[in-house]
Amino acid sequence: MLVNPSGADNRAGRARVLKGSQVGRITTHVLDLAHGKPGAGMTVTLYRRAGDAYEKIASASTNADGRCDAPLAEGAALGKGRYRLVFAAAAYFRANGVALPDPPFVDEIVLDFGISDAAAHYHVPLLVSPWSYSTYRGS
């Protein structure tokens, strides 16, 4: 069993193997840099580009560790193409008692990215504060 420092079972965050082959998936992790803690309770929505529009695939709220309980897409639901993650950052900070200007400097964070290998793991972490954010392709 894989265990993270908080003692929770972390098997969902590791590589998934099905009949000897890796199953592709999209996962995320939110870190609240303003408070130095995981971004628990942030709404994250995943879209896939279809022509000139984006179709909603999944929506989830991050858990106490700042992660979604399951991949936002995996296996047959994940294909080569263009995707979009939308993080409801301002709503998260307001729910956590942060006084934000109107309109907030950082509101919904839209990250567009591509999937070139549908069998790979695409982990897209978000480091966020009310004034800035950063992302990268994690592992």
N, CA, C and O atoms as a GROMACS GRO file, in nm:
protein
  556
    1MET      N    1   0.084  -0.117   0.000
    1MET     CA    2   0.000   0.000   0.000
    1MET      C    3   0.088   0.124   0.000
    1MET      O    4   0.186   0.130   0.075
    2LEU      N    5   0.056   0.223  -0.084
    2LEU     CA    6   0.128   0.348  -0.088
    2LEU      C    7   0.060   0.445   0.006
    2LEU      O    8  -0.063   0.460   0.003
    3VAL      N    9   0.137   0.510   0.090
    3VAL     CA   10   0.081   0.600   0.190
    3VAL      C   11   0.149   0.735   0.178
    3VAL      O   12   0.271   0.742   0.164
    4ASN      N   13   0.070   0.844   0.182
    4ASN     CA   14   0.130   0.977   0.181
    4ASN      C   15   0.157   1.021   0.324
    4ASN      O   16   0.116   0.952   0.417
    5PRO      N   17   0.227   1.135   0.345
    5PRO     CA   18   0.263   1.177   0.481
    5PRO      C   19   0.144   1.194   0.576
    5PRO      O   20   0.161   1.180   0.697
    6SER      N   21   0.025   1.222   0.524
    6SER     CA   22  -0.091   1.237   0.612
    6SER      C   23  -0.148   1.102   0.652
    6SER      O   24  -0.240   1.094   0.734
    7GLY      N   25  -0.094   0.994   0.595
    7GLY     CA   26  -0.139   0.860   0.629
    7GLY      C   27  -0.248   0.807   0.538
    7GLY      O   28  -0.294   0.694   0.556
    8ALA      N   29  -0.291   0.886   0.440
    8ALA     CA   30  -0.398   0.841   0.351
    8ALA      C   31  -0.344   0.749   0.243
    8ALA      O   32  -0.229   0.762   0.200
    9ASP      N   33  -0.427   0.657   0.199
    9ASP     CA   34  -0.393   0.567   0.091
    9ASP      C   35  -0.379   0.650  -0.036
    9ASP      O   36  -0.470   0.725  -0.070
   10ASN      N   37  -0.267   0.638  -0.109
   10ASN     CA   38  -0.241   0.721  -0.225
   10ASN      C   39  -0.228   0.639  -0.353
   10ASN      O   40  -0.162   0.683  -0.447
   11ARG      N   41  -0.289   0.522  -0.358
   11ARG     CA   42  -0.279   0.438  -0.478
   11ARG      C   43  -0.337   0.507  -0.600
   11ARG      O   44  -0.287   0.485  -0.710
   12ALA      N   45  -0.441   0.590  -0.585
   12ALA     CA   46  -0.504   0.655  -0.700
   12ALA      C   47  -0.409   0.752  -0.768
   12ALA      O   48  -0.424   0.778  -0.887
   13GLY      N   49  -0.310   0.805  -0.696
   13GLY     CA   50  -0.217   0.901  -0.753
   13GLY      C   51  -0.098   0.837  -0.822
   13GLY      O   52  -0.016   0.909  -0.879
   14ARG      N   53  -0.087   0.709  -0.821
   14ARG     CA   54   0.027   0.639  -0.882
   14ARG      C   55  -0.013   0.580  -1.017
   14ARG      O   56  -0.130   0.577  -1.054
   15ALA      N   57   0.088   0.534  -1.091
   15ALA     CA   58   0.064   0.477  -1.223
   15ALA      C   59  -0.035   0.362  -1.215
   15ALA      O   60  -0.022   0.274  -1.129
   16ARG      N   61  -0.132   0.362  -1.302
   16ARG     CA   62  -0.229   0.254  -1.308
   16ARG      C   63  -0.187   0.159  -1.419
   16ARG      O   64  -0.150   0.201  -1.528
   17VAL      N   65  -0.194   0.033  -1.390
   17VAL     CA   66  -0.155  -0.068  -1.487
   17VAL      C   67  -0.272  -0.161  -1.511
   17VAL      O   68  -0.334  -0.210  -1.416
   18LEU      N   69  -0.303  -0.186  -1.635
   18LEU     CA   70  -0.413  -0.274  -1.672
   18LEU      C   71  -0.360  -0.376  -1.773
   18LEU      O   72  -0.322  -0.341  -1.884
   19LYS      N   73  -0.358  -0.502  -1.733
   19LYS     CA   74  -0.310  -0.611  -1.818
   19LYS      C   75  -0.174  -0.579  -1.879
   19LYS      O   76  -0.151  -0.599  -1.998
   20GLY      N   77  -0.082  -0.530  -1.794
   20GLY     CA   78   0.055  -0.508  -1.837
   20GLY      C   79   0.081  -0.378  -1.911
   20GLY      O   80   0.195  -0.352  -1.948
   21SER      N   81  -0.021  -0.295  -1.935
   21SER     CA   82   0.004  -0.168  -2.004
   21SER      C   83  -0.046  -0.053  -1.919
   21SER      O   84  -0.144  -0.065  -1.845
   22GLN      N   85   0.022   0.059  -1.930
   22GLN     CA   86  -0.016   0.176  -1.852
   22GLN      C   87  -0.144   0.237  -1.910
   22GLN      O   88  -0.160   0.245  -2.031
   23VAL      N   89  -0.233   0.280  -1.821
   23VAL     CA   90  -0.358   0.344  -1.862
   23VAL      C   91  -0.337   0.494  -1.854
   23VAL      O   92  -0.299   0.546  -1.749
   24GLY      N   93  -0.361   0.565  -1.963
   24GLY     CA   94  -0.346   0.709  -1.965
   24GLY      C   95  -0.450   0.776  -1.877
   24GLY      O   96  -0.561   0.725  -1.859
   25ARG      N   97  -0.411   0.894  -1.821
   25ARG     CA   98  -0.505   0.966  -1.736
   25ARG      C   99  -0.461   1.110  -1.718
   25ARG      O  100  -0.346   1.145  -1.742
   26ILE      N  101  -0.557   1.193  -1.675
   26ILE     CA  102  -0.531   1.332  -1.641
   26ILE      C  103  -0.564   1.349  -1.494
   26ILE      O  104  -0.674   1.319  -1.450
   27THR      N  105  -0.466   1.399  -1.418
   27THR     CA  106  -0.485   1.427  -1.276
   27THR      C  107  -0.437   1.568  -1.248
   27THR      O  108  -0.367   1.629  -1.329
   28THR      N  109  -0.475   1.620  -1.132
   28THR     CA  110  -0.431   1.753  -1.091
   28THR      C  111  -0.410   1.757  -0.941
   28THR      O  112  -0.449   1.666  -0.869
   29HIS      N  113  -0.349   1.864  -0.897
   29HIS     CA  114  -0.318   1.884  -0.755
   29HIS      C  115  -0.312   2.035  -0.736
   29HIS      O  116  -0.239   2.103  -0.809
   30VAL      N  117  -0.385   2.088  -0.639
   30VAL     CA  118  -0.385   2.232  -0.614
   30VAL      C  119  -0.314   2.262  -0.483
   30VAL      O  120  -0.344   2.202  -0.380
   31LEU      N  121  -0.219   2.355  -0.489
   31LEU     CA  122  -0.148   2.401  -0.370
   31LEU      C  123  -0.178   2.549  -0.350
   31LEU      O  124  -0.152   2.630  -0.439
   32ASP      N  125  -0.232   2.583  -0.234
   32ASP     CA  126  -0.266   2.720  -0.196
   32ASP      C  127  -0.140   2.785  -0.138
   32ASP      O  128  -0.105   2.761  -0.022
   33LEU      N  129  -0.073   2.866  -0.218
   33LEU     CA  130   0.052   2.927  -0.174
   33LEU      C  131   0.030   3.041  -0.074
   33LEU      O  132   0.121   3.074   0.002
   34ALA      N  133  -0.088   3.101  -0.074
   34ALA     CA  134  -0.117   3.210   0.019
   34ALA      C  135  -0.125   3.159   0.163
   34ALA      O  136  -0.091   3.231   0.257
   35HIS      N  137  -0.171   3.035   0.178
   35HIS     CA  138  -0.188   2.979   0.312
   35HIS      C  139  -0.092   2.864   0.342
   35HIS      O  140  -0.092   2.811   0.453
   36GLY      N  141  -0.011   2.826   0.244
   36GLY     CA  142   0.086   2.718   0.264
   36GLY      C  143   0.022   2.584   0.292
   36GLY      O  144   0.066   2.511   0.381
   37LYS      N  145  -0.083   2.551   0.215
   37LYS     CA  146  -0.154   2.425   0.239
   37LYS      C  147  -0.215   2.375   0.108
   37LYS      O  148  -0.220   2.449   0.009
   38PRO      N  149  -0.262   2.250   0.106
   38PRO     CA  150  -0.332   2.201  -0.013
   38PRO      C  151  -0.459   2.283  -0.038
   38PRO      O  152  -0.522   2.331   0.056
   39GLY      N  153  -0.494   2.298  -0.164
   39GLY     CA  154  -0.614   2.372  -0.204
   39GLY      C  155  -0.738   2.284  -0.196
   39GLY      O  156  -0.791   2.244  -0.299
   40ALA      N  157  -0.783   2.254  -0.076
   40ALA     CA  158  -0.900   2.166  -0.055
   40ALA      C  159  -1.029   2.240  -0.085
   40ALA      O  160  -1.050   2.353  -0.040
   41GLY      N  161  -1.116   2.176  -0.163
   41GLY     CA  162  -1.247   2.232  -0.192
   41GLY      C  163  -1.253   2.319  -0.317
   41GLY      O  164  -1.353   2.387  -0.338
   42MET      N  165  -1.150   2.318  -0.400
   42MET     CA  166  -1.154   2.396  -0.524
   42MET      C  167  -1.222   2.315  -0.634
   42MET      O  168  -1.192   2.197  -0.652
   43THR      N  169  -1.312   2.378  -0.706
   43THR     CA  170  -1.378   2.312  -0.819
   43THR      C  171  -1.286   2.316  -0.940
   43THR      O  172  -1.230   2.420  -0.974
   44VAL      N  173  -1.272   2.201  -1.004
   44VAL     CA  174  -1.189   2.184  -1.123
   44VAL      C  175  -1.276   2.119  -1.231
   44VAL      O  176  -1.342   2.019  -1.205
   45THR      N  177  -1.275   2.177  -1.351
   45THR     CA  178  -1.355   2.122  -1.461
   45THR      C  179  -1.263   2.095  -1.579
   45THR      O  180  -1.179   2.177  -1.614
   46LEU      N  181  -1.280   1.977  -1.640
   46LEU     CA  182  -1.202   1.936  -1.757
   46LEU      C  183  -1.290   1.938  -1.881
   46LEU      O  184  -1.403   1.888  -1.880
   47TYR      N  185  -1.236   1.996  -1.989
   47TYR     CA  186  -1.303   2.001  -2.118
   47TYR      C  187  -1.210   1.942  -2.224
   47TYR      O  188  -1.088   1.943  -2.210
   48ARG      N  189  -1.271   1.890  -2.332
   48ARG     CA  190  -1.195   1.844  -2.449
   48ARG      C  191  -1.240   1.927  -2.568
   48ARG      O  192  -1.359   1.952  -2.586
   49ARG      N  193  -1.144   1.969  -2.649
   49ARG     CA  194  -1.176   2.049  -2.767
   49ARG      C  195  -1.238   1.961  -2.873
   49ARG      O  196  -1.188   1.853  -2.905
   50ALA      N  197  -1.350   2.009  -2.927
   50ALA     CA  198  -1.420   1.940  -3.036
   50ALA      C  199  -1.450   2.044  -3.143
   50ALA      O  200  -1.548   2.118  -3.132
   51GLY      N  201  -1.366   2.051  -3.246
   51GLY     CA  202  -1.381   2.154  -3.348
   51GLY      C  203  -1.345   2.290  -3.289
   51GLY      O  204  -1.234   2.308  -3.239
   52ASP      N  205  -1.438   2.383  -3.295
   52ASP     CA  206  -1.414   2.518  -3.242
   52ASP      C  207  -1.468   2.536  -3.101
   52ASP      O  208  -1.461   2.646  -3.047
   53ALA      N  209  -1.521   2.431  -3.041
   53ALA     CA  210  -1.581   2.440  -2.908
   53ALA      C  211  -1.512   2.343  -2.812
   53ALA      O  212  -1.433   2.258  -2.853
   54TYR      N  213  -1.545   2.358  -2.684
   54TYR     CA  214  -1.495   2.266  -2.582
   54TYR      C  215  -1.613   2.194  -2.518
   54TYR      O  216  -1.712   2.257  -2.482
   55GLU      N  217  -1.603   2.062  -2.505
   55GLU     CA  218  -1.707   1.980  -2.442
   55GLU      C  219  -1.663   1.943  -2.302
   55GLU      O  220  -1.550   1.901  -2.280
   56LYS      N  221  -1.754   1.959  -2.207
   56LYS     CA  222  -1.723   1.925  -2.068
   56LYS      C  223  -1.713   1.773  -2.054
   56LYS      O  224  -1.801   1.699  -2.098
   57ILE      N  225  -1.604   1.729  -1.991
   57ILE     CA  226  -1.581   1.586  -1.967
   57ILE      C  227  -1.608   1.551  -1.822
   57ILE      O  228  -1.673   1.450  -1.792
   58ALA      N  229  -1.558   1.634  -1.730
   58ALA     CA  230  -1.570   1.603  -1.588
   58ALA      C  231  -1.557   1.729  -1.505
   58ALA      O  232  -1.499   1.829  -1.548
   59SER      N  233  -1.612   1.723  -1.385
   59SER     CA  234  -1.596   1.830  -1.288
   59SER      C  235  -1.582   1.764  -1.151
   59SER      O  236  -1.648   1.664  -1.122
   60ALA      N  237  -1.495   1.818  -1.068
   60ALA     CA  238  -1.471   1.761  -0.936
   60ALA      C  239  -1.428   1.871  -0.841
   60ALA      O  240  -1.392   1.981  -0.882
   61SER      N  241  -1.434   1.840  -0.714
   61SER     CA  242  -1.385   1.928  -0.609
   61SER      C  243  -1.264   1.860  -0.546
   61SER      O  244  -1.266   1.740  -0.521
   62THR      N  245  -1.160   1.937  -0.520
   62THR     CA  246  -1.039   1.878  -0.462
   62THR      C  247  -1.063   1.836  -0.317
   62THR      O  248  -1.140   1.898  -0.244
   63ASN      N  249  -0.995   1.730  -0.277
   63ASN     CA  250  -1.009   1.675  -0.142
   63ASN      C  251  -0.914   1.746  -0.045
   63ASN      O  252  -0.852   1.846  -0.081
   64ALA      N  253  -0.903   1.696   0.076
   64ALA     CA  254  -0.821   1.758   0.181
   64ALA      C  255  -0.674   1.767   0.143
   64ALA      O  256  -0.600   1.850   0.196
   65ASP      N  257  -0.630   1.681   0.051
   65ASP     CA  258  -0.491   1.681   0.005
   65ASP      C  259  -0.473   1.771  -0.118
   65ASP      O  260  -0.363   1.780  -0.172
   66GLY      N  261  -0.580   1.838  -0.164
   66GLY     CA  262  -0.574   1.924  -0.281
   66GLY      C  263  -0.581   1.849  -0.412
   66GLY      O  264  -0.554   1.906  -0.518
   67ARG      N  265  -0.617   1.721  -0.406
   67ARG     CA  266  -0.626   1.637  -0.526
   67ARG      C  267  -0.771   1.596  -0.550
   67ARG      O  268  -0.853   1.600  -0.459
   68CYS      N  269  -0.801   1.558  -0.672
   68CYS     CA  270  -0.932   1.500  -0.702
   68CYS      C  271  -0.925   1.353  -0.661
   68CYS      O  272  -0.820   1.290  -0.673
   69ASP      N  273  -1.037   1.298  -0.614
   69ASP     CA  274  -1.038   1.160  -0.566
   69ASP      C  275  -1.012   1.058  -0.675
   69ASP      O  276  -0.970   0.946  -0.647
   70ALA      N  277  -1.038   1.095  -0.800
   70ALA     CA  278  -1.016   1.005  -0.913
   70ALA      C  279  -0.962   1.088  -1.029
   70ALA      O  280  -0.978   1.210  -1.030
   71PRO      N  281  -0.899   1.024  -1.127
   71PRO     CA  282  -0.855   1.099  -1.245
   71PRO      C  283  -0.973   1.170  -1.310
   71PRO      O  284  -1.086   1.119  -1.307
   72LEU      N  285  -0.949   1.285  -1.369
   72LEU     CA  286  -1.055   1.358  -1.438
   72LEU      C  287  -1.092   1.290  -1.569
   72LEU      O  288  -1.204   1.303  -1.617
   73ALA      N  289  -0.997   1.219  -1.626
   73ALA     CA  290  -1.022   1.136  -1.745
   73ALA      C  291  -0.917   1.026  -1.745
   73ALA      O  292  -0.804   1.047  -1.703
   74GLU      N  293  -0.956   0.908  -1.793
   74GLU     CA  294  -0.860   0.798  -1.803
   74GLU      C  295  -0.910   0.693  -1.899
   74GLU      O  296  -1.028   0.687  -1.932
   75GLY      N  297  -0.816   0.610  -1.943
   75GLY     CA  298  -0.849   0.498  -2.030
   75GLY      C  299  -0.915   0.541  -2.159
   75GLY      O  300  -0.866   0.630  -2.228
   76ALA      N  301  -1.026   0.479  -2.192
   76ALA     CA  302  -1.097   0.505  -2.318
   76ALA      C  303  -1.152   0.647  -2.326
   76ALA      O  304  -1.175   0.697  -2.436
   77ALA      N  305  -1.173   0.712  -2.213
   77ALA     CA  306  -1.224   0.850  -2.211
   77ALA      C  307  -1.117   0.952  -2.247
   77ALA      O  308  -1.146   1.070  -2.267
   78LEU      N  309  -0.992   0.906  -2.254
   78LEU     CA  310  -0.881   0.996  -2.282
   78LEU      C  311  -0.825   0.966  -2.420
   78LEU      O  312  -0.786   0.852  -2.448
   79GLY      N  313  -0.822   1.065  -2.506
   79GLY     CA  314  -0.767   1.047  -2.640
   79GLY      C  315  -0.671   1.159  -2.673
   79GLY      O  316  -0.663   1.260  -2.603
   80LYS      N  317  -0.597   1.140  -2.779
   80LYS     CA  318  -0.507   1.242  -2.828
   80LYS      C  319  -0.589   1.367  -2.863
   80LYS      O  320  -0.695   1.355  -2.925
   81GLY      N  321  -0.540   1.485  -2.825
   81GLY     CA  322  -0.613   1.606  -2.859
   81GLY      C  323  -0.584   1.721  -2.766
   81GLY      O  324  -0.487   1.718  -2.689
   82ARG      N  325  -0.667   1.823  -2.773
   82ARG     CA  326  -0.651   1.945  -2.692
   82ARG      C  327  -0.753   1.945  -2.579
   82ARG      O  328  -0.870   1.912  -2.598
   83TYR      N  329  -0.706   1.983  -2.462
   83TYR     CA  330  -0.788   1.982  -2.341
   83TYR      C  331  -0.779   2.116  -2.270
   83TYR      O  332  -0.689   2.196  -2.296
   84ARG      N  333  -0.873   2.139  -2.180
   84ARG     CA  334  -0.876   2.262  -2.100
   84ARG      C  335  -0.916   2.226  -1.958
   84ARG      O  336  -1.015   2.157  -1.935
   85LEU      N  337  -0.838   2.274  -1.862
   85LEU     CA  338  -0.873   2.266  -1.721
   85LEU      C  339  -0.912   2.406  -1.674
   85LEU      O  340  -0.843   2.503  -1.704
   86VAL      N  341  -1.022   2.415  -1.600
   86VAL     CA  342  -1.066   2.542  -1.544
   86VAL      C  343  -1.072   2.526  -1.392
   86VAL      O  344  -1.146   2.441  -1.341
   87PHE      N  345  -0.996   2.608  -1.321
   87PHE     CA  346  -0.990   2.607  -1.176
   87PHE      C  347  -1.065   2.728  -1.123
   87PHE      O  348  -1.037   2.840  -1.165
   88ALA      N  349  -1.160   2.709  -1.032
   88ALA     CA  350  -1.239   2.818  -0.974
   88ALA      C  351  -1.164   2.879  -0.856
   88ALA      O  352  -1.202   2.858  -0.740
   89ALA      N  353  -1.058   2.954  -0.885
   89ALA     CA  354  -0.968   3.005  -0.782
   89ALA      C  355  -1.033   3.111  -0.694
   89ALA      O  356  -1.025   3.102  -0.572
   90ALA      N  357  -1.097   3.212  -0.752
   90ALA     CA  358  -1.157   3.319  -0.671
   90ALA      C  359  -1.265   3.263  -0.579
   90ALA      O  360  -1.271   3.302  -0.462
   91ALA      N  361  -1.348   3.175  -0.629
   91ALA     CA  362  -1.452   3.115  -0.545
   91ALA      C  363  -1.389   3.039  -0.428
   91ALA      O  364  -1.439   3.044  -0.316
   92TYR      N  365  -1.279   2.969  -0.455
   92TYR     CA  366  -1.207   2.897  -0.350
   92TYR      C  367  -1.155   2.994  -0.243
   92TYR      O  368  -1.176   2.972  -0.124
   93PHE      N  369  -1.088   3.101  -0.285
   93PHE     CA  370  -1.032   3.194  -0.187
   93PHE      C  371  -1.142   3.266  -0.108
   93PHE      O  372  -1.129   3.286   0.012
   94ARG      N  373  -1.249   3.303  -0.175
   94ARG     CA  374  -1.362   3.366  -0.103
   94ARG      C  375  -1.420   3.270   0.001
   94ARG      O  376  -1.449   3.310   0.114
   95ALA      N  377  -1.436   3.144  -0.036
   95ALA     CA  378  -1.490   3.044   0.057
   95ALA      C  379  -1.397   3.022   0.177
   95ALA      O  380  -1.440   2.973   0.281
   96ASN      N  381  -1.270   3.058   0.160
   96ASN     CA  382  -1.173   3.045   0.268
   96ASN      C  383  -1.147   3.178   0.339
   96ASN      O  384  -1.045   3.194   0.407
   97GLY      N  385  -1.238   3.272   0.324
   97GLY     CA  386  -1.233   3.396   0.399
   97GLY      C  387  -1.138   3.503   0.349
   97GLY      O  388  -1.110   3.599   0.421
   98VAL      N  389  -1.089   3.489   0.226
   98VAL     CA  390  -0.998   3.590   0.171
   98VAL      C  391  -1.081   3.702   0.108
   98VAL      O  392  -1.168   3.676   0.024
   99ALA      N  393  -1.054   3.825   0.149
   99ALA     CA  394  -1.122   3.941   0.090
   99ALA      C  395  -1.054   3.972  -0.044
   99ALA      O  396  -0.936   4.006  -0.049
  100LEU      N  397  -1.130   3.958  -0.151
  100LEU     CA  398  -1.078   3.983  -0.285
  100LEU      C  399  -1.141   4.109  -0.343
  100LEU      O  400  -1.254   4.143  -0.309
  101PRO      N  401  -1.068   4.179  -0.430
  101PRO     CA  402  -1.128   4.295  -0.497
  101PRO      C  403  -1.235   4.247  -0.595
  101PRO      O  404  -1.244   4.129  -0.627
  102ASP      N  405  -1.316   4.341  -0.641
  102ASP     CA  406  -1.419   4.307  -0.740
  102ASP      C  407  -1.395   4.389  -0.866
  102ASP      O  408  -1.412   4.511  -0.863
  103PRO      N  409  -1.356   4.328  -0.974
  103PRO     CA  410  -1.335   4.184  -0.993
  103PRO      C  411  -1.201   4.139  -0.934
  103PRO      O  412  -1.110   4.220  -0.916
  104PRO      N  413  -1.190   4.009  -0.903
  104PRO     CA  414  -1.064   3.958  -0.848
  104PRO      C  415  -0.955   3.958  -0.955
  104PRO      O  416  -0.982   3.944  -1.074
  105PHE      N  417  -0.831   3.973  -0.909
  105PHE     CA  418  -0.719   3.970  -1.002
  105PHE      C  419  -0.708   3.831  -1.067
  105PHE      O  420  -0.696   3.820  -1.189
  106VAL      N  421  -0.712   3.726  -0.985
  106VAL     CA  422  -0.714   3.588  -1.035
  106VAL      C  423  -0.854   3.534  -1.007
  106VAL      O  424  -0.895   3.524  -0.892
  107ASP      N  425  -0.926   3.499  -1.114
  107ASP     CA  426  -1.063   3.449  -1.098
  107ASP      C  427  -1.067   3.302  -1.138
  107ASP      O  428  -1.022   3.217  -1.061
  108GLU      N  429  -1.117   3.272  -1.254
  108GLU     CA  430  -1.110   3.134  -1.305
  108GLU      C  431  -0.980   3.122  -1.383
  108GLU      O  432  -0.947   3.206  -1.467
  109ILE      N  433  -0.906   3.017  -1.354
  109ILE     CA  434  -0.779   2.993  -1.422
  109ILE      C  435  -0.805   2.890  -1.531
  109ILE      O  436  -0.849   2.778  -1.503
  110VAL      N  437  -0.777   2.927  -1.654
  110VAL     CA  438  -0.799   2.841  -1.770
  110VAL      C  439  -0.664   2.795  -1.822
  110VAL      O  440  -0.580   2.876  -1.862
  111LEU      N  441  -0.642   2.663  -1.822
  111LEU     CA  442  -0.518   2.605  -1.872
  111LEU      C  443  -0.548   2.519  -1.993
  111LEU      O  444  -0.617   2.417  -1.981
  112ASP      N  445  -0.498   2.558  -2.107
  112ASP     CA  446  -0.513   2.478  -2.229
  112ASP      C  447  -0.386   2.398  -2.249
  112ASP      O  448  -0.275   2.451  -2.236
  113PHE      N  449  -0.401   2.270  -2.281
  113PHE     CA  450  -0.284   2.183  -2.300
  113PHE      C  451  -0.319   2.073  -2.398
  113PHE      O  452  -0.436   2.048  -2.427
  114GLY      N  453  -0.218   2.006  -2.448
  114GLY     CA  454  -0.238   1.899  -2.546
  114GLY      C  455  -0.196   1.764  -2.492
  114GLY      O  456  -0.104   1.753  -2.411
  115ILE      N  457  -0.267   1.662  -2.539
  115ILE     CA  458  -0.235   1.522  -2.508
  115ILE      C  459  -0.186   1.459  -2.638
  115ILE      O  460  -0.264   1.445  -2.733
  116SER      N  461  -0.060   1.421  -2.642
  116SER     CA  462  -0.006   1.358  -2.763
  116SER      C  463   0.005   1.207  -2.749
  116SER      O  464   0.016   1.136  -2.848
  117ASP      N  465   0.001   1.157  -2.625
  117ASP     CA  466   0.011   1.014  -2.598
  117ASP      C  467  -0.100   0.975  -2.500
  117ASP      O  468  -0.086   0.996  -2.380
  118ALA      N  469  -0.207   0.918  -2.550
  118ALA     CA  470  -0.324   0.886  -2.468
  118ALA      C  471  -0.297   0.775  -2.367
  118ALA      O  472  -0.381   0.750  -2.280
  119ALA      N  473  -0.182   0.709  -2.375
  119ALA     CA  474  -0.148   0.606  -2.277
  119ALA      C  475  -0.063   0.661  -2.164
  119ALA      O  476  -0.027   0.587  -2.072
  120ALA      N  477  -0.030   0.789  -2.168
  120ALA     CA  478   0.059   0.849  -2.068
  120ALA      C  479  -0.022   0.914  -1.955
  120ALA      O  480  -0.141   0.940  -1.968
  121HIS      N  481   0.047   0.940  -1.846
  121HIS     CA  482  -0.011   1.011  -1.732
  121HIS      C  483   0.022   1.159  -1.748
  121HIS      O  484   0.139   1.196  -1.756
  122TYR      N  485  -0.080   1.243  -1.752
  122TYR     CA  486  -0.064   1.387  -1.759
  122TYR      C  487  -0.111   1.443  -1.624
  122TYR      O  488  -0.231   1.452  -1.598
  123HIS      N  489  -0.015   1.482  -1.541
  123HIS     CA  490  -0.045   1.541  -1.411
  123HIS      C  491  -0.022   1.691  -1.425
  123HIS      O  492   0.088   1.734  -1.462
  124VAL      N  493  -0.125   1.771  -1.394
  124VAL     CA  494  -0.120   1.915  -1.414
  124VAL      C  495  -0.143   1.985  -1.281
  124VAL      O  496  -0.257   2.018  -1.247
  125PRO      N  497  -0.037   2.008  -1.204
  125PRO     CA  498  -0.051   2.076  -1.075
  125PRO      C  499  -0.076   2.226  -1.092
  125PRO      O  500  -0.035   2.285  -1.193
  126LEU      N  501  -0.142   2.286  -0.994
  126LEU     CA  502  -0.163   2.430  -0.992
  126LEU      C  503  -0.114   2.484  -0.858
  126LEU      O  504  -0.159   2.439  -0.753
  127LEU      N  505  -0.024   2.579  -0.863
  127LEU     CA  506   0.022   2.652  -0.746
  127LEU      C  507  -0.043   2.788  -0.756
  127LEU      O  508  -0.023   2.858  -0.856
  128VAL      N  509  -0.121   2.829  -0.655
  128VAL     CA  510  -0.205   2.947  -0.672
  128VAL      C  511  -0.212   3.033  -0.547
  128VAL      O  512  -0.206   2.983  -0.434
  129SER      N  513  -0.226   3.164  -0.569
  129SER     CA  514  -0.254   3.261  -0.464
  129SER      C  515  -0.358   3.356  -0.524
  129SER      O  516  -0.390   3.344  -0.642
  130PRO      N  517  -0.411   3.449  -0.447
  130PRO     CA  518  -0.506   3.545  -0.505
  130PRO      C  519  -0.443   3.637  -0.610
  130PRO      O  520  -0.515   3.708  -0.681
  131TRP      N  521  -0.309   3.636  -0.621
  131TRP     CA  522  -0.240   3.730  -0.710
  131TRP      C  523  -0.157   3.665  -0.818
  131TRP      O  524  -0.106   3.734  -0.907
  132SER      N  525  -0.143   3.532  -0.814
  132SER     CA  526  -0.059   3.467  -0.915
  132SER      C  527  -0.088   3.317  -0.918
  132SER      O  528  -0.151   3.261  -0.828
  133TYR      N  529  -0.040   3.254  -1.025
  133TYR     CA  530  -0.047   3.108  -1.035
  133TYR      C  531   0.063   3.057  -1.126
  133TYR      O  532   0.119   3.131  -1.207
  134SER      N  533   0.092   2.928  -1.111
  134SER     CA  534   0.193   2.862  -1.190
  134SER      C  535   0.151   2.717  -1.210
  134SER      O  536   0.081   2.660  -1.126
  135THR      N  537   0.193   2.659  -1.320
  135THR     CA  538   0.164   2.519  -1.347
  135THR      C  539   0.280   2.457  -1.422
  135THR      O  540   0.369   2.527  -1.468
  136TYR      N  541   0.278   2.326  -1.434
  136TYR     CA  542   0.380   2.252  -1.506
  136TYR      C  543   0.326   2.111  -1.530
  136TYR      O  544   0.223   2.073  -1.473
  137ARG      N  545   0.393   2.035  -1.613
  137ARG     CA  546   0.356   1.894  -1.628
  137ARG      C  547   0.430   1.815  -1.522
  137ARG      O  548   0.552   1.801  -1.527
  138GLY      N  549   0.356   1.764  -1.428
  138GLY     CA  550   0.416   1.686  -1.319
  138GLY      C  551   0.425   1.539  -1.352
  138GLY      O  552   0.411   1.499  -1.468
  139SER      N  553   0.448   1.460  -1.250
  139SER     CA  554   0.459   1.315  -1.270
  139SER      C  555   0.367   1.241  -1.176
  139SER      O  556   0.363   1.118  -1.177
   0.00000   0.00000   0.00000
